[in-house]
């Protein structure tokens, strides 16, 4: 299924009801995000969200709820610019690295 964006108009007189409405909206299966649009609307985005069930739960929990819009979300694809990889040439200086190691251990040194 494709992502849906559902906008619901809900009567929210105070902060308690607005928090409760947002909690109900987020509690549904498939909801990815929920936000306030204006002072009396909630926008819910998700995949496989039942809009009728959302409106019914909001009516039971908060009060008057009306579906404003239900539609697919248009995903913006970033434009890919074709860039050519830069020609990189590696130059290694063999004298830059120290190849001397740790030297000869003391027990290999012979007394003459």
Biopython code that builds the backbone (N, CA, C, O; Angstrom):
import numpy as np
from Bio.PDB.StructureBuilder import StructureBuilder

atoms = [
    (1, "UNK", "N", (0.841, -1.193, 0.000)),
    (1, "UNK", "CA", (0.000, 0.000, 0.000)),
    (1, "UNK", "C", (0.879, 1.247, 0.000)),
    (1, "UNK", "O", (2.033, 1.218, 0.426)),
    (2, "UNK", "N", (0.316, 2.312, -0.476)),
    (2, "UNK", "CA", (1.039, 3.578, -0.528)),
    (2, "UNK", "C", (0.778, 4.378, 0.748)),
    (2, "UNK", "O", (-0.175, 4.122, 1.484)),
    (3, "UNK", "N", (1.640, 5.335, 0.981)),
    (3, "UNK", "CA", (1.455, 6.200, 2.148)),
    (3, "UNK", "C", (0.235, 7.084, 1.929)),
    (3, "UNK", "O", (-0.030, 7.554, 0.822)),
    (4, "UNK", "N", (-0.493, 7.295, 3.007)),
    (4, "UNK", "CA", (-1.677, 8.140, 2.970)),
    (4, "UNK", "C", (-1.493, 9.335, 3.891)),
    (4, "UNK", "O", (-0.801, 9.270, 4.907)),
    (5, "UNK", "N", (-2.139, 10.426, 3.500)),
    (5, "UNK", "CA", (-2.206, 11.585, 4.382)),
    (5, "UNK", "C", (-3.676, 11.863, 4.639)),
    (5, "UNK", "O", (-4.456, 12.094, 3.715)),
    (6, "UNK", "N", (-4.035, 11.836, 5.915)),
    (6, "UNK", "CA", (-5.427, 12.035, 6.323)),
    (6, "UNK", "C", (-5.493, 13.290, 7.174)),
    (6, "UNK", "O", (-4.745, 13.435, 8.141)),
    (7, "UNK", "N", (-6.391, 14.196, 6.810)),
    (7, "UNK", "CA", (-6.599, 15.411, 7.592)),
    (7, "UNK", "C", (-7.993, 15.345, 8.196)),
    (7, "UNK", "O", (-8.984, 15.161, 7.489)),
    (8, "UNK", "N", (-8.054, 15.498, 9.531)),
    (8, "UNK", "CA", (-9.307, 15.389, 10.268)),
    (8, "UNK", "C", (-9.530, 16.681, 11.040)),
    (8, "UNK", "O", (-8.630, 17.173, 11.720)),
    (9, "UNK", "N", (-10.743, 17.226, 10.927)),
    (9, "UNK", "CA", (-11.100, 18.413, 11.711)),
    (9, "UNK", "C", (-11.760, 17.937, 13.006)),
    (9, "UNK", "O", (-12.736, 17.187, 12.979)),
    (10, "UNK", "N", (-11.219, 18.379, 14.124)),
    (10, "UNK", "CA", (-11.677, 17.936, 15.448)),
    (10, "UNK", "C", (-11.921, 19.166, 16.306)),
    (10, "UNK", "O", (-11.159, 20.131, 16.262)),
    (11, "UNK", "N", (-12.995, 19.119, 17.089)),
    (11, "UNK", "CA", (-13.233, 20.227, 18.019)),
    (11, "UNK", "C", (-12.408, 19.985, 19.275)),
    (11, "UNK", "O", (-12.604, 19.007, 19.996)),
    (12, "UNK", "N", (-11.479, 20.907, 19.514)),
    (12, "UNK", "CA", (-10.602, 20.793, 20.682)),
    (12, "UNK", "C", (-10.672, 22.119, 21.428)),
    (12, "UNK", "O", (-10.086, 23.115, 21.006)),
    (13, "UNK", "N", (-11.399, 22.117, 22.546)),
    (13, "UNK", "CA", (-11.584, 23.362, 23.290)),
    (13, "UNK", "C", (-10.379, 23.723, 24.150)),
    (13, "UNK", "O", (-10.085, 24.903, 24.341)),
    (14, "UNK", "N", (-9.689, 22.729, 24.662)),
    (14, "UNK", "CA", (-8.571, 23.014, 25.556)),
    (14, "UNK", "C", (-7.390, 22.101, 25.234)),
    (14, "UNK", "O", (-7.482, 21.251, 24.348)),
    (15, "UNK", "N", (-6.288, 22.278, 25.952)),
    (15, "UNK", "CA", (-5.071, 21.505, 25.710)),
    (15, "UNK", "C", (-5.258, 20.020, 26.019)),
    (15, "UNK", "O", (-4.669, 19.162, 25.361)),
    (16, "UNK", "N", (-6.079, 19.727, 27.020)),
    (16, "UNK", "CA", (-6.281, 18.338, 27.400)),
    (16, "UNK", "C", (-6.903, 17.544, 26.257)),
    (16, "UNK", "O", (-6.487, 16.419, 25.981)),
    (17, "UNK", "N", (-7.891, 18.125, 25.596)),
    (17, "UNK", "CA", (-8.542, 17.435, 24.485)),
    (17, "UNK", "C", (-7.632, 17.351, 23.263)),
    (17, "UNK", "O", (-7.680, 16.369, 22.523)),
    (18, "UNK", "N", (-6.812, 18.362, 23.049)),
    (18, "UNK", "CA", (-5.911, 18.312, 21.897)),
    (18, "UNK", "C", (-4.837, 17.239, 22.105)),
    (18, "UNK", "O", (-4.477, 16.537, 21.160)),
    (19, "UNK", "N", (-4.327, 17.108, 23.323)),
    (19, "UNK", "CA", (-3.356, 16.055, 23.605)),
    (19, "UNK", "C", (-3.983, 14.671, 23.485)),
    (19, "UNK", "O", (-3.351, 13.733, 22.999)),
    (20, "UNK", "N", (-5.227, 14.551, 23.932)),
    (20, "UNK", "CA", (-5.928, 13.273, 23.847)),
    (20, "UNK", "C", (-6.199, 12.903, 22.385)),
    (20, "UNK", "O", (-6.080, 11.736, 22.014)),
    (21, "UNK", "N", (-6.557, 13.872, 21.566)),
    (21, "UNK", "CA", (-6.805, 13.620, 20.149)),
    (21, "UNK", "C", (-5.529, 13.177, 19.441)),
    (21, "UNK", "O", (-5.557, 12.263, 18.617)),
    (22, "UNK", "N", (-4.428, 13.815, 19.759)),
    (22, "UNK", "CA", (-3.150, 13.434, 19.154)),
    (22, "UNK", "C", (-2.723, 12.047, 19.621)),
    (22, "UNK", "O", (-2.174, 11.275, 18.835)),
    (23, "UNK", "N", (-2.966, 11.723, 20.879)),
    (23, "UNK", "CA", (-2.630, 10.406, 21.411)),
    (23, "UNK", "C", (-3.457, 9.320, 20.724)),
    (23, "UNK", "O", (-2.939, 8.244, 20.426)),
    (24, "UNK", "N", (-4.730, 9.593, 20.472)),
    (24, "UNK", "CA", (-5.586, 8.628, 19.773)),
    (24, "UNK", "C", (-5.094, 8.425, 18.341)),
    (24, "UNK", "O", (-5.059, 7.298, 17.847)),
    (25, "UNK", "N", (-4.717, 9.510, 17.680)),
    (25, "UNK", "CA", (-4.261, 9.423, 16.292)),
    (25, "UNK", "C", (-2.960, 8.637, 16.174)),
    (25, "UNK", "O", (-2.794, 7.858, 15.235)),
    (26, "UNK", "N", (-2.051, 8.827, 17.098)),
    (26, "UNK", "CA", (-0.762, 8.140, 17.053)),
    (26, "UNK", "C", (-0.912, 6.670, 17.439)),
    (26, "UNK", "O", (-0.090, 5.844, 17.045)),
    (27, "UNK", "N", (-1.940, 6.337, 18.197)),
    (27, "UNK", "CA", (-2.129, 4.974, 18.672)),
    (27, "UNK", "C", (-2.601, 3.991, 17.624)),
    (27, "UNK", "O", (-2.569, 2.785, 17.871)),
    (28, "UNK", "N", (-3.035, 4.448, 16.474)),
    (28, "UNK", "CA", (-3.506, 3.534, 15.431)),
    (28, "UNK", "C", (-2.344, 2.802, 14.769)),
    (28, "UNK", "O", (-1.211, 3.284, 14.757)),
    (29, "UNK", "N", (-2.647, 1.629, 14.219)),
    (29, "UNK", "CA", (-1.636, 0.846, 13.510)),
    (29, "UNK", "C", (-1.300, 1.509, 12.184)),
    (29, "UNK", "O", (-2.191, 1.944, 11.454)),
    (30, "UNK", "N", (-0.011, 1.583, 11.876)),
    (30, "UNK", "CA", (0.442, 2.105, 10.594)),
    (30, "UNK", "C", (0.716, 3.587, 10.570)),
    (30, "UNK", "O", (1.170, 4.105, 9.550)),
    (31, "UNK", "N", (0.456, 4.295, 11.661)),
    (31, "UNK", "CA", (0.678, 5.738, 11.696)),
    (31, "UNK", "C", (2.162, 6.019, 11.868)),
    (31, "UNK", "O", (2.796, 5.510, 12.792)),
    (32, "UNK", "N", (2.715, 6.835, 10.972)),
    (32, "UNK", "CA", (4.128, 7.210, 11.066)),
    (32, "UNK", "C", (4.307, 8.576, 11.710)),
    (32, "UNK", "O", (5.265, 8.794, 12.453)),
    (33, "UNK", "N", (3.377, 9.510, 11.427)),
    (33, "UNK", "CA", (3.482, 10.826, 12.047)),
    (33, "UNK", "C", (2.097, 11.439, 12.148)),
    (33, "UNK", "O", (1.203, 11.150, 11.353)),
    (34, "UNK", "N", (1.947, 12.289, 13.144)),
    (34, "UNK", "CA", (0.699, 13.027, 13.341)),
    (34, "UNK", "C", (1.073, 14.425, 13.808)),
    (34, "UNK", "O", (1.955, 14.596, 14.650)),
    (35, "UNK", "N", (0.390, 15.425, 13.251)),
    (35, "UNK", "CA", (0.711, 16.799, 13.619)),
    (35, "UNK", "C", (-0.537, 17.661, 13.528)),
    (35, "UNK", "O", (-1.526, 17.294, 12.893)),
    (36, "UNK", "N", (-0.464, 18.815, 14.177)),
    (36, "UNK", "CA", (-1.567, 19.769, 14.122)),
    (36, "UNK", "C", (-1.432, 20.638, 12.882)),
    (36, "UNK", "O", (-0.347, 21.116, 12.554)),
    (37, "UNK", "N", (-2.555, 20.834, 12.201)),
    (37, "UNK", "CA", (-2.605, 21.747, 11.066)),
    (37, "UNK", "C", (-3.614, 22.818, 11.451)),
    (37, "UNK", "O", (-4.820, 22.574, 11.485)),
    (38, "UNK", "N", (-3.106, 23.994, 11.736)),
    (38, "UNK", "CA", (-4.007, 25.038, 12.226)),
    (38, "UNK", "C", (-4.389, 24.772, 13.671)),
    (38, "UNK", "O", (-3.656, 24.111, 14.406)),
    (39, "UNK", "N", (-5.537, 25.288, 14.070)),
    (39, "UNK", "CA", (-5.931, 25.139, 15.467)),
    (39, "UNK", "C", (-6.912, 23.992, 15.685)),
    (39, "UNK", "O", (-7.070, 23.526, 16.813)),
    (40, "UNK", "N", (-7.574, 23.531, 14.622)),
    (40, "UNK", "CA", (-8.600, 22.515, 14.816)),
    (40, "UNK", "C", (-8.472, 21.315, 13.883)),
    (40, "UNK", "O", (-9.439, 20.573, 13.707)),
    (41, "UNK", "N", (-7.307, 21.108, 13.284)),
    (41, "UNK", "CA", (-7.131, 19.986, 12.374)),
    (41, "UNK", "C", (-5.899, 19.169, 12.752)),
    (41, "UNK", "O", (-4.912, 19.703, 13.259)),
    (42, "UNK", "N", (-5.979, 17.870, 12.497)),
    (42, "UNK", "CA", (-4.865, 16.959, 12.730)),
    (42, "UNK", "C", (-4.543, 16.270, 11.410)),
    (42, "UNK", "O", (-5.434, 15.734, 10.751)),
    (43, "UNK", "N", (-3.259, 16.285, 11.022)),
    (43, "UNK", "CA", (-2.810, 15.598, 9.815)),
    (43, "UNK", "C", (-2.083, 14.325, 10.242)),
    (43, "UNK", "O", (-1.134, 14.373, 11.024)),
    (44, "UNK", "N", (-2.540, 13.185, 9.720)),
    (44, "UNK", "CA", (-1.974, 11.884, 10.056)),
    (44, "UNK", "C", (-1.383, 11.289, 8.786)),
    (44, "UNK", "O", (-2.055, 11.214, 7.757)),
    (45, "UNK", "N", (-0.128, 10.869, 8.862)),
    (45, "UNK", "CA", (0.549, 10.258, 7.722)),
    (45, "UNK", "C", (0.951, 8.851, 8.104)),
    (45, "UNK", "O", (1.499, 8.620, 9.181)),
    (46, "UNK", "N", (0.672, 7.901, 7.204)),
    (46, "UNK", "CA", (1.045, 6.526, 7.486)),
    (46, "UNK", "C", (0.678, 5.607, 6.354)),
    (46, "UNK", "O", (0.155, 6.029, 5.322)),
    (47, "UNK", "N", (0.963, 4.344, 6.568)),
    (47, "UNK", "CA", (0.705, 3.342, 5.548)),
    (47, "UNK", "C", (-0.327, 2.362, 6.085)),
    (47, "UNK", "O", (-0.110, 1.742, 7.126)),
    (48, "UNK", "N", (-1.445, 2.216, 5.386)),
    (48, "UNK", "CA", (-2.491, 1.294, 5.804)),
    (48, "UNK", "C", (-3.323, 1.798, 6.965)),
    (48, "UNK", "O", (-3.819, 0.996, 7.757)),
    (49, "UNK", "N", (-3.489, 3.101, 7.087)),
    (49, "UNK", "CA", (-4.272, 3.688, 8.175)),
    (49, "UNK", "C", (-5.745, 3.713, 7.756)),
    (49, "UNK", "O", (-6.076, 4.164, 6.660)),
    (50, "UNK", "N", (-6.616, 3.230, 8.627)),
    (50, "UNK", "CA", (-8.052, 3.233, 8.352)),
    (50, "UNK", "C", (-8.620, 4.579, 8.773)),
    (50, "UNK", "O", (-8.658, 4.903, 9.960)),
    (51, "UNK", "N", (-9.064, 5.363, 7.791)),
    (51, "UNK", "CA", (-9.532, 6.723, 8.079)),
    (51, "UNK", "C", (-10.861, 6.721, 8.819)),
    (51, "UNK", "O", (-11.102, 7.594, 9.654)),
    (52, "UNK", "N", (-11.723, 5.760, 8.528)),
    (52, "UNK", "CA", (-13.019, 5.690, 9.211)),
    (52, "UNK", "C", (-12.835, 5.328, 10.672)),
    (52, "UNK", "O", (-13.503, 5.882, 11.545)),
    (53, "UNK", "N", (-11.924, 4.392, 10.938)),
    (53, "UNK", "CA", (-11.641, 4.005, 12.323)),
    (53, "UNK", "C", (-11.042, 5.171, 13.092)),
    (53, "UNK", "O", (-11.359, 5.372, 14.265)),
    (54, "UNK", "N", (-10.173, 5.945, 12.434)),
    (54, "UNK", "CA", (-9.586, 7.132, 13.065)),
    (54, "UNK", "C", (-10.662, 8.133, 13.442)),
    (54, "UNK", "O", (-10.674, 8.645, 14.562)),
    (55, "UNK", "N", (-11.572, 8.417, 12.507)),
    (55, "UNK", "CA", (-12.642, 9.382, 12.789)),
    (55, "UNK", "C", (-13.562, 8.875, 13.896)),
    (55, "UNK", "O", (-13.992, 9.651, 14.750)),
    (56, "UNK", "N", (-13.863, 7.589, 13.885)),
    (56, "UNK", "CA", (-14.742, 7.013, 14.911)),
    (56, "UNK", "C", (-14.116, 7.108, 16.297)),
    (56, "UNK", "O", (-14.781, 7.487, 17.261)),
    (57, "UNK", "N", (-12.819, 6.758, 16.393)),
    (57, "UNK", "CA", (-12.146, 6.837, 17.692)),
    (57, "UNK", "C", (-12.050, 8.281, 18.178)),
    (57, "UNK", "O", (-12.178, 8.539, 19.375)),
    (58, "UNK", "N", (-11.826, 9.223, 17.261)),
    (58, "UNK", "CA", (-11.768, 10.628, 17.679)),
    (58, "UNK", "C", (-13.132, 11.125, 18.132)),
    (58, "UNK", "O", (-13.212, 11.930, 19.060)),
    (59, "UNK", "N", (-14.208, 10.663, 17.497)),
    (59, "UNK", "CA", (-15.553, 11.052, 17.934)),
    (59, "UNK", "C", (-15.857, 10.512, 19.320)),
    (59, "UNK", "O", (-16.451, 11.205, 20.146)),
    (60, "UNK", "N", (-15.447, 9.267, 19.579)),
    (60, "UNK", "CA", (-15.710, 8.670, 20.895)),
    (60, "UNK", "C", (-14.876, 9.321, 21.987)),
    (60, "UNK", "O", (-15.361, 9.533, 23.098)),
    (61, "UNK", "N", (-13.611, 9.643, 21.674)),
    (61, "UNK", "CA", (-12.718, 10.146, 22.712)),
    (61, "UNK", "C", (-12.762, 11.637, 22.922)),
    (61, "UNK", "O", (-12.615, 12.097, 24.054)),
    (62, "UNK", "N", (-12.961, 12.423, 21.854)),
    (62, "UNK", "CA", (-12.826, 13.872, 21.977)),
    (62, "UNK", "C", (-14.146, 14.593, 21.746)),
    (62, "UNK", "O", (-14.518, 15.482, 22.512)),
    (63, "UNK", "N", (-14.845, 14.212, 20.697)),
    (63, "UNK", "CA", (-16.084, 14.909, 20.356)),
    (63, "UNK", "C", (-16.261, 14.905, 18.852)),
    (63, "UNK", "O", (-16.006, 13.898, 18.191)),
    (64, "UNK", "N", (-16.697, 16.029, 18.313)),
    (64, "UNK", "CA", (-16.980, 16.131, 16.887)),
    (64, "UNK", "C", (-15.702, 15.954, 16.073)),
    (64, "UNK", "O", (-14.686, 16.592, 16.350)),
    (65, "UNK", "N", (-15.763, 15.071, 15.052)),
    (65, "UNK", "CA", (-14.624, 14.844, 14.164)),
    (65, "UNK", "C", (-15.148, 14.664, 12.747)),
    (65, "UNK", "O", (-16.132, 13.961, 12.514)),
    (66, "UNK", "N", (-14.472, 15.315, 11.807)),
    (66, "UNK", "CA", (-14.897, 15.280, 10.407)),
    (66, "UNK", "C", (-13.674, 15.047, 9.518)),
    (66, "UNK", "O", (-12.648, 15.708, 9.678)),
    (67, "UNK", "N", (-13.790, 14.110, 8.589)),
    (67, "UNK", "CA", (-12.707, 13.866, 7.645)),
    (67, "UNK", "C", (-12.681, 14.989, 6.615)),
    (67, "UNK", "O", (-13.686, 15.256, 5.955)),
    (68, "UNK", "N", (-11.541, 15.641, 6.480)),
    (68, "UNK", "CA", (-11.402, 16.734, 5.517)),
    (68, "UNK", "C", (-10.835, 16.193, 4.210)),
    (68, "UNK", "O", (-11.458, 16.348, 3.159)),
    (69, "UNK", "N", (-9.676, 15.568, 4.258)),
    (69, "UNK", "CA", (-9.074, 14.999, 3.061)),
    (69, "UNK", "C", (-8.437, 13.651, 3.381)),
    (69, "UNK", "O", (-7.925, 13.421, 4.476)),
    (70, "UNK", "N", (-8.489, 12.768, 2.383)),
    (70, "UNK", "CA", (-7.781, 11.491, 2.443)),
    (70, "UNK", "C", (-7.132, 11.318, 1.080)),
    (70, "UNK", "O", (-7.819, 11.290, 0.059)),
    (71, "UNK", "N", (-5.809, 11.203, 1.063)),
    (71, "UNK", "CA", (-5.127, 11.069, -0.221)),
    (71, "UNK", "C", (-3.740, 10.491, -0.061)),
    (71, "UNK", "O", (-3.233, 10.337, 1.051)),
    (72, "UNK", "N", (-3.140, 10.176, -1.184)),
    (72, "UNK", "CA", (-1.783, 9.639, -1.193)),
    (72, "UNK", "C", (-0.772, 10.751, -0.985)),
    (72, "UNK", "O", (-1.002, 11.905, -1.347)),
    (73, "UNK", "N", (0.353, 10.376, -0.393)),
    (73, "UNK", "CA", (1.437, 11.323, -0.169)),
    (73, "UNK", "C", (2.344, 11.297, -1.384)),
    (73, "UNK", "O", (2.759, 10.231, -1.838)),
    (74, "UNK", "N", (2.645, 12.458, -1.900)),
    (74, "UNK", "CA", (3.572, 12.550, -3.017)),
    (74, "UNK", "C", (4.978, 12.662, -2.450)),
    (74, "UNK", "O", (5.326, 13.643, -1.793)),
    (75, "UNK", "N", (5.781, 11.634, -2.718)),
    (75, "UNK", "CA", (7.147, 11.642, -2.218)),
    (75, "UNK", "C", (8.030, 12.382, -3.199)),
    (75, "UNK", "O", (8.004, 12.112, -4.400)),
    (76, "UNK", "N", (8.800, 13.302, -2.693)),
    (76, "UNK", "CA", (9.700, 14.068, -3.534)),
    (76, "UNK", "C", (11.000, 13.286, -3.691)),
    (76, "UNK", "O", (11.643, 12.910, -2.711)),
    (77, "UNK", "N", (11.366, 13.055, -4.935)),
    (77, "UNK", "CA", (12.621, 12.357, -5.204)),
    (77, "UNK", "C", (13.697, 13.402, -5.446)),
    (77, "UNK", "O", (13.508, 14.317, -6.247)),
    (78, "UNK", "N", (14.812, 13.271, -4.766)),
    (78, "UNK", "CA", (15.889, 14.242, -4.984)),
    (78, "UNK", "C", (16.461, 14.063, -6.391)),
    (78, "UNK", "O", (16.628, 12.945, -6.880)),
    (79, "UNK", "N", (16.750, 15.186, -7.016)),
    (79, "UNK", "CA", (17.321, 15.143, -8.349)),
    (79, "UNK", "C", (18.776, 14.708, -8.256)),
    (79, "UNK", "O", (19.555, 15.241, -7.465)),
    (80, "UNK", "N", (19.118, 13.742, -9.071)),
    (80, "UNK", "CA", (20.471, 13.209, -9.057)),
    (80, "UNK", "C", (21.251, 13.872, -10.179)),
    (80, "UNK", "O", (20.893, 13.762, -11.352)),
    (81, "UNK", "N", (22.299, 14.548, -9.812)),
    (81, "UNK", "CA", (23.149, 15.179, -10.805)),
    (81, "UNK", "C", (24.234, 14.193, -11.206)),
    (81, "UNK", "O", (24.850, 13.532, -10.371)),
    (82, "UNK", "N", (24.443, 14.120, -12.505)),
    (82, "UNK", "CA", (25.479, 13.210, -12.984)),
    (82, "UNK", "C", (26.830, 13.884, -12.846)),
    (82, "UNK", "O", (27.104, 14.904, -13.479)),
    (83, "UNK", "N", (27.653, 13.305, -12.021)),
    (83, "UNK", "CA", (28.992, 13.846, -11.833)),
    (83, "UNK", "C", (29.994, 12.787, -12.253)),
    (83, "UNK", "O", (29.838, 11.602, -11.957)),
    (84, "UNK", "N", (31.001, 13.228, -12.933)),
    (84, "UNK", "CA", (32.054, 12.320, -13.354)),
    (84, "UNK", "C", (33.080, 12.220, -12.224)),
    (84, "UNK", "O", (33.431, 13.224, -11.604)),
    (85, "UNK", "N", (33.548, 11.017, -11.966)),
    (85, "UNK", "CA", (34.557, 10.897, -10.911)),
    (85, "UNK", "C", (35.849, 11.581, -11.344)),
    (85, "UNK", "O", (36.248, 11.509, -12.506)),
    (86, "UNK", "N", (36.472, 12.221, -10.423)),
    (86, "UNK", "CA", (37.709, 12.935, -10.710)),
    (86, "UNK", "C", (38.832, 11.930, -10.945)),
    (86, "UNK", "O", (38.886, 10.880, -10.305)),
    (87, "UNK", "N", (39.722, 12.263, -11.868)),
    (87, "UNK", "CA", (40.869, 11.411, -12.120)),
    (87, "UNK", "C", (41.869, 11.595, -10.995)),
    (87, "UNK", "O", (42.458, 12.665, -10.839)),
    (88, "UNK", "N", (42.050, 10.554, -10.225)),
    (88, "UNK", "CA", (42.949, 10.607, -9.078)),
    (88, "UNK", "C", (44.178, 9.771, -9.403)),
    (88, "UNK", "O", (44.070, 8.602, -9.773)),
    (89, "UNK", "N", (45.313, 10.369, -9.264)),
    (89, "UNK", "CA", (46.554, 9.628, -9.441)),
    (89, "UNK", "C", (47.273, 9.620, -8.100)),
    (89, "UNK", "O", (47.442, 10.658, -7.462)),
    (90, "UNK", "N", (47.682, 8.457, -7.696)),
    (90, "UNK", "CA", (48.365, 8.303, -6.430)),
    (90, "UNK", "C", (49.865, 8.304, -6.667)),
    (90, "UNK", "O", (50.374, 7.584, -7.526)),
    (91, "UNK", "N", (50.549, 9.106, -5.910)),
    (91, "UNK", "CA", (51.996, 9.136, -5.974)),
    (91, "UNK", "C", (52.527, 8.791, -4.591)),
    (91, "UNK", "O", (52.250, 9.481, -3.610)),
    (92, "UNK", "N", (53.286, 7.722, -4.537)),
    (92, "UNK", "CA", (53.823, 7.267, -3.262)),
    (92, "UNK", "C", (55.317, 7.504, -3.259)),
    (92, "UNK", "O", (56.021, 7.076, -4.173)),
    (93, "UNK", "N", (55.797, 8.173, -2.251)),
    (93, "UNK", "CA", (57.219, 8.427, -2.092)),
    (93, "UNK", "C", (57.808, 7.285, -1.267)),
    (93, "UNK", "O", (57.462, 7.146, -0.094)),
    (94, "UNK", "N", (58.687, 6.463, -1.842)),
    (94, "UNK", "CA", (59.205, 5.313, -1.083)),
    (94, "UNK", "C", (60.095, 5.723, 0.080)),
    (94, "UNK", "O", (60.298, 4.928, 0.998)),
    (95, "UNK", "N", (60.620, 6.915, 0.071)),
    (95, "UNK", "CA", (61.506, 7.347, 1.152)),
    (95, "UNK", "C", (60.742, 7.944, 2.327)),
    (95, "UNK", "O", (61.333, 8.303, 3.345)),
    (96, "UNK", "N", (59.448, 8.044, 2.180)),
    (96, "UNK", "CA", (58.640, 8.646, 3.227)),
    (96, "UNK", "C", (58.422, 7.680, 4.394)),
    (96, "UNK", "O", (58.258, 8.118, 5.533)),
    (97, "UNK", "N", (58.418, 6.401, 4.129)),
    (97, "UNK", "CA", (58.124, 5.416, 5.150)),
    (97, "UNK", "C", (59.416, 4.886, 5.770)),
    (97, "UNK", "O", (60.455, 4.830, 5.113)),
    (98, "UNK", "N", (59.337, 4.504, 7.023)),
    (98, "UNK", "CA", (60.484, 3.988, 7.757)),
    (98, "UNK", "C", (60.438, 2.463, 7.706)),
    (98, "UNK", "O", (59.554, 1.847, 8.301)),
    (99, "UNK", "N", (61.385, 1.858, 7.001)),
    (99, "UNK", "CA", (61.416, 0.411, 6.867)),
    (99, "UNK", "C", (62.478, -0.239, 7.749)),
    (99, "UNK", "O", (62.807, -1.405, 7.534)),
    (100, "UNK", "N", (63.014, 0.458, 8.712)),
    (100, "UNK", "CA", (64.142, -0.060, 9.470)),
    (100, "UNK", "C", (63.745, -1.086, 10.516)),
    (100, "UNK", "O", (64.584, -1.905, 10.893)),
    (101, "UNK", "N", (62.576, -1.086, 10.980)),
    (101, "UNK", "CA", (62.141, -2.058, 11.967)),
    (101, "UNK", "C", (62.677, -1.727, 13.340)),
    (101, "UNK", "O", (62.977, -0.570, 13.637)),
    (102, "UNK", "N", (62.800, -2.756, 14.191)),
    (102, "UNK", "CA", (63.206, -2.560, 15.574)),
    (102, "UNK", "C", (64.690, -2.836, 15.798)),
    (102, "UNK", "O", (65.195, -2.628, 16.900)),
    (103, "UNK", "N", (65.369, -3.286, 14.800)),
    (103, "UNK", "CA", (66.793, -3.558, 14.978)),
    (103, "UNK", "C", (67.056, -4.987, 15.414)),
    (103, "UNK", "O", (66.129, -5.792, 15.501)),
    (104, "UNK", "N", (68.290, -5.303, 15.684)),
    (104, "UNK", "CA", (68.704, -6.648, 16.079)),
    (104, "UNK", "C", (68.529, -6.781, 17.583)),
    (104, "UNK", "O", (68.929, -5.888, 18.330)),
    (105, "UNK", "N", (67.936, -7.882, 18.042)),
    (105, "UNK", "CA", (67.792, -8.071, 19.482)),
    (105, "UNK", "C", (69.155, -8.191, 20.158)),
    (105, "UNK", "O", (70.126, -8.616, 19.532)),
    (106, "UNK", "N", (69.230, -7.820, 21.423)),
    (106, "UNK", "CA", (70.511, -7.784, 22.142)),
    (106, "UNK", "C", (71.141, -9.156, 22.296)),
    (106, "UNK", "O", (72.363, -9.240, 22.415)),
    (107, "UNK", "N", (70.360, -10.250, 22.300)),
    (107, "UNK", "CA", (70.944, -11.560, 22.499)),
    (107, "UNK", "C", (71.569, -12.116, 21.226)),
    (107, "UNK", "O", (72.203, -13.170, 21.279)),
    (108, "UNK", "N", (71.416, -11.458, 20.098)),
    (108, "UNK", "CA", (72.088, -11.859, 18.875)),
    (108, "UNK", "C", (73.422, -11.154, 18.674)),
    (108, "UNK", "O", (74.177, -11.483, 17.759)),
    (109, "UNK", "N", (73.700, -10.202, 19.517)),
    (109, "UNK", "CA", (74.949, -9.470, 19.395)),
    (109, "UNK", "C", (76.065, -10.334, 20.016)),
    (109, "UNK", "O", (75.989, -10.708, 21.187)),
    (110, "UNK", "N", (77.096, -10.642, 19.219)),
    (110, "UNK", "CA", (78.170, -11.497, 19.696)),
    (110, "UNK", "C", (79.312, -10.633, 20.250)),
    (110, "UNK", "O", (79.566, -9.521, 19.785)),
    (111, "UNK", "N", (79.969, -11.176, 21.235)),
    (111, "UNK", "CA", (81.144, -10.520, 21.805)),
    (111, "UNK", "C", (82.371, -10.964, 21.003)),
    (111, "UNK", "O", (82.575, -12.157, 20.779)),
    (112, "UNK", "N", (83.131, -10.057, 20.600)),
    (112, "UNK", "CA", (84.337, -10.405, 19.870)),
    (112, "UNK", "C", (85.537, -10.208, 20.712)),
    (112, "UNK", "O", (86.656, -10.452, 20.259)),
]
sb = StructureBuilder()
sb.init_structure("model")
sb.init_model(0)
sb.init_chain("A")
sb.init_seg("    ")
for serial, (resi, resn, name, xyz) in enumerate(atoms, 1):
    if name == "N":
        sb.init_residue(resn, " ", resi, " ")
    sb.init_atom(name, np.array(xyz, "f"), 0.0, 1.0, " ", f" {name:<3s}", serial, name[0])
structure = sb.get_structure()
